[in-house]
């Protein structure tokens, strides 16, 4: 249950996210859920008449304490706090509150986890796993594109045929915040997409009436492939290539960035290719590369070898 004032504020906030901020559907859904959870907590504490203007920083801290007691991950708690900050900034702009109770509350410190990535030999095994059937040609094109460009899986499934320029070896991608960028594909990804467009997509397109004309990657029924579909196919090939579990489409994005930096790519170039706004977001990959260098050093240098 949420109070009337929260419900009305939330309607305007969601409209703002979708219309002005051009937030992704995933972001909108997550923020809606977070605000509703907080509003239910306020209802529990202040009753049905309690609204956003009645909330103070003490109540927000009690909410975070409740989440901690429930065993919420720090990343999840941080996201909920970010949602509240954005919500109250909107309410301030609209004149619905006079102050933000979350303005000076810092989120819980998150532990730094280095993203998982595969060594190049493992990537090669994965990319070689698909067969030469129409679906296999599609899957090979997908895997090659993810690794060659470093795009997000949501960006991949949003690609239309017109977004590819195979002659130039580039793809036009619509990223977070509807920011457009151009990413290179590389020879292997270009060839894989050519094969798919020539021998795979026409067969898949015939399975739907009327056929899907725009989407680049089609599912087995001829419609646009979804994020879930990509995850399921990747899991299949991870098992087929006898790789350890826990590999997602985002893992290939990590591989893309890490392998570039290990081979001398400039950090700002990688930032641009990944579509990161802030360089600090990209810097996580420097830690991965340094960790990899330390590992190589420990195993290769005769004075660094650990005692057996």
N, C-alpha and C positions, 0 to 999 in steps of 0.2 A: 504493500500500500504506500502511495505517495500523496502528499498534500496537493491541494489545488494550485497553490502558488508555484510549487516545484514543477508540476505538470505543465502549466502555462509557460514557465520559463524554459522548460526543456523543448517544447514545440518550437519556440523561436530560435533556440540554440541549434537545433538540428537543421532548421531551414538555413541558418547562417553557415553552418559547416558545409552543407551541400551546395548552396548557391554562391556564397562569397569565397569561402576557403577552398572550394572544389575538392573537399576531402574524399578519400576513397571510401567505398561502401564498408570495408572492413573497419576503418577508423571510425566512421559514423556509428556502426553497430557497437563497437567497443566502448565509445564514449557514452552512448545512450545507456548501455548496461551499467557502466560505472556510476553515472549520475543517478540512475534509478536506485541502485544499491545504497548510495549515500542518502538519498531522499527517504528511503525506507528506514534507515537508521535514525534520521531526524524525526520522522513520524513516531518511532518508538520512544525517543527521548523527550520530544516537545509536544507530541500529540498531533492531530490532523491539521491544526491551524498553523503549525510551525512551517515557515517558508524560508527561502534563501536569505532574506534580510535578517532573520532571527538567529542565524548561525554565527558563532564566534570561533576563534582559533582553538579554544579549549575543546569545543565539540568536535572539531576536525581531528584534533589529536586523539580524542577518545575513539573516533572512528578508525584511525590508523592502528590504535592499540587493539581494537576488536579484530581487525584483519590479522594482526600479528598473532593473537591468541588462536585464531582459526588456522594458523599455519600457512598463510599466504606467502608466496614467494616475494622477495624484495622487488623484483622487476615488476610484478603485478601491482604491488602497492605503489610503486613509483608511477606507473601508468595511470592509476586511479587518481593520484594527486595531480598529475598533469591534466587529466580531464577536468578536475575541479577548478584548477587555475584558469583553464580556457573558458570554462562555463562562467566563472565569476568575472572574468575580463569582459565577456559578452554582456553580462547583466549590468556591469558598471557603465559600459558604453550606452546601453539602452536606458540608463537611469533607474533601473529596478532595485539597485542596492547602492549604498553610499561608500562602502568599503569592502575589500575582499578579505575574508578570514583566512585565506591560504597564502596571502602575499609573502609572508615571512616564514612560512613553514618549509623546512628542507626535507626532502625525501630520504628514505633509508639508503645508506650506502650499499651499492650493489657490488658483489664480488665480480672481479674481472675474469671472464671465461674466454679463453682463446677459442675462436671458432674452429671447428674441425675441418680438415682438408685432406685430400688424397695426394699421394705422390704421383708423378706423371705416369709411371708404369701402371698404376691402378686406374688412372683416368683412361689410358689406352685400352685396358681390358674392358672397361665399362662401355666405351664408345664402340668397341668391336662386337658387342653382344647382340644387337638387333639383327634380325634376319632380313631377307630381301623381299618379303611380302609387302603389300601396300601399307599395312600398319607398321611393319618393320622399317620401311623407308621413312615413314613419318617420324618414328621414334628416333632413328639415327639422326635425322635432321634436327629434331628437338634437342637431343643431347649435345650434338656438335654446336648448335647455336648457343645453348646455355653456357658451354665452356668457352667458346670463342669470343663471346661478347660480354659475359658477366651480367646479363640482364636478369631482373627478377622474374620469377615464374609468372606473376600476375601480368608483367609487361609482355612476356612471351605469348601467353594465350590471347592477349589483346591485339596481337599483330594481324594486320590484314595483308592480302597479297600485294597491294600497292605500296606497302611499307618497305618492301625489299627492292634493292637495286643490286642485282647479282652481278651485273656487268662491272659496276664500281666496287662491289664487295662491301656494301653498307646496308644497315637497316635503320629506319626511323622509328624511334621508340617513344611512347608516351608514358612518362614515369609518374612518381608521386607528385601531388599538387598539380597534375596535368602539365608538368614541365616536359618539353620535347627535347630529345637529344639524338645525335647520330652516333651509331656504334659500328665499328668494323666487324666483319664476320670471319675473314681469313679463308684461305683456299679450301680447306677440308669442309668447313661449314657451307661455303658457297656450293661446292660440288654435291654435298648431301641434300641441300635444298633444291638444287636443280633436278636431281634424281627423283626426289619426292614430288615435285611439281609436274614432272613428266610422266612418272609411272605409278605414283602412289595416290596423290590427291584426286586425280580424275576418277579412279575406281571408288574412293570413299565418297566423293560428291554424288555419284550415281545412286547411292543408298538413301538419298533424301529427296523428297519431291514436295515443293520445288527445291532445287539444289542450293546450298549455301554459296553465295557468290563472293563474299568479301573475306571471310575468315581464312587465314593462312593454314592453320593446323586444325584438321577435322577429326572428330571422334569416329568410332566404328559405325555410327548410324548416319554419318554425313553432316552432323552439326558442329558448331564450334567446340573445340576441346576445352575442358575446364582445368582449373588448378588441381582439383582433386584427381582428375584423370592423369595428369602429368605425374603426380606423386605416386599413383598406383603403378604406372608403367615403369617409373624409375626403380621402385622397390622390386619389381619383377627382374629387372636387369642387374640390380645389385646382387640378388640371389643367384642369378644365372652366371654372373662373373665371379661368384664365390668371394665377394667382398664382405667385410664385416658390416653389421647393420648400423642404423642410425644415420644413414646418408639421405639427404633431402635435396630437392632442387637448389636450395640455398647453398648447399655444400659445394656445388659446381661454381657458384658465384665466388665463394671463398677460394676455391682452387684457382680461378681466373686471376684474382687479385694477388694471391700469394705467389703464384708461379711467375707473374709479370715482375713483381718486386725482386724475387730471387734472381731473376735474369737481368736486373739493372734498370728496370723501368722507373721513371721519375714518379714520386708519390702524387704530385699534382695531376699528372696525366692519368694515373689510375683513379684518382678522385673524380675527374671529369668523365671517364669511361663508366664508372659505377653510378654516376648521377648523384653523388653525395653533395649536399650543400656546404657542409663544414668539413674542413680537412681533418679535424679531430676524429670524425667518424671513420675515416680511411686509415688513420694511424694505427688502428688495432692490428692491421696486417704487417706493420713493421715489427711488432712484437712476435708475430708468428715466424717471420723470416729470421729474426735474431735467434729465436728458439731453435729453428732448424739449423742455423749456422753453428750454434753451440753444440748441437747433437753431432753434427759432422765433425767438428773439432775434437770432441771427446773421443770419437771412434777412430779418428785418423791420425791425430798427432801422437807421436811415440811417448812424449812426456806428459800427455794428458790422459792416457789410458787408465781406467780405474783398475784397481787390483781385483784379480779374479778369485 
